[in-house]
Amino acid sequence: MDTSPECHVEPFEKITSEEDLLESTTAYLSVSGMGCPRCAMRVQNGLLQKEGVFYAEVFLEQGIASVAYNQEAIGPRSLEQAVTAAGNDGKHHYQAKFINEVPTRKLRKLQS
């Protein structure tokens, strides 16, 4: 694992309303190229910085990202591109492939 200072990543914070989340769609992406928790944070930050993304969580061990987003503002291809761009520093190379999506409201009902 790289412990050099240039590999340090600060989490990106994004405030989202409950209403926006309930009206969003949740996409699942398969993410490759992550080697440590900082890689997962870098990918998560890259997704959260996109306009139209309300929430993102990256699961390093599973190689999966869960992303709640507004379909009218951003699409699956742009989410994949955000993951790739998150590693655009010459050292990290991430790729994502869209797996599936479901209305977030439906997920919330299943979790209740």
Secondary structure in CASP SS format (residue, H / E / C, confidence):
PFRMAT SS
TARGET T0000
AUTHOR 0000-0000-0000
METHOD secondary structure of the structure
MODEL  1
M C 1.00
D C 1.00
T C 1.00
S C 1.00
P H 1.00
E H 1.00
C H 1.00
H C 1.00
V C 1.00
E C 1.00
P C 1.00
F C 1.00
E C 1.00
K C 1.00
I C 1.00
T C 1.00
S C 1.00
E H 1.00
E H 1.00
D H 1.00
L H 1.00
L H 1.00
E C 1.00
S C 1.00
T E 1.00
T E 1.00
A E 1.00
Y E 1.00
L E 1.00
S E 1.00
V E 1.00
S E 1.00
G C 1.00
M C 1.00
G C 1.00
C C 1.00
P H 1.00
R H 1.00
C H 1.00
A H 1.00
M H 1.00
R H 1.00
V H 1.00
Q H 1.00
N H 1.00
G H 1.00
L H 1.00
L H 1.00
Q C 1.00
K C 1.00
E C 1.00
G C 1.00
V E 1.00
F E 1.00
Y E 1.00
A E 1.00
E E 1.00
V E 1.00
F E 1.00
L C 1.00
E C 1.00
Q C 1.00
G C 1.00
I E 1.00
A E 1.00
S E 1.00
V E 1.00
A E 1.00
Y E 1.00
N C 1.00
Q C 1.00
E C 1.00
A C 1.00
I C 1.00
G C 1.00
P H 1.00
R H 1.00
S H 1.00
L H 1.00
E H 1.00
Q H 1.00
A H 1.00
V H 1.00
T H 1.00
A H 1.00
A H 1.00
G C 1.00
N C 1.00
D C 1.00
G C 1.00
K C 1.00
H C 1.00
H C 1.00
Y C 1.00
Q E 1.00
A E 1.00
K E 1.00
F E 1.00
I E 1.00
N E 1.00
E E 1.00
V E 1.00
P E 1.00
T H 1.00
R H 1.00
K H 1.00
L H 1.00
R H 1.00
K H 1.00
L H 1.00
Q H 1.00
S C 1.00
END
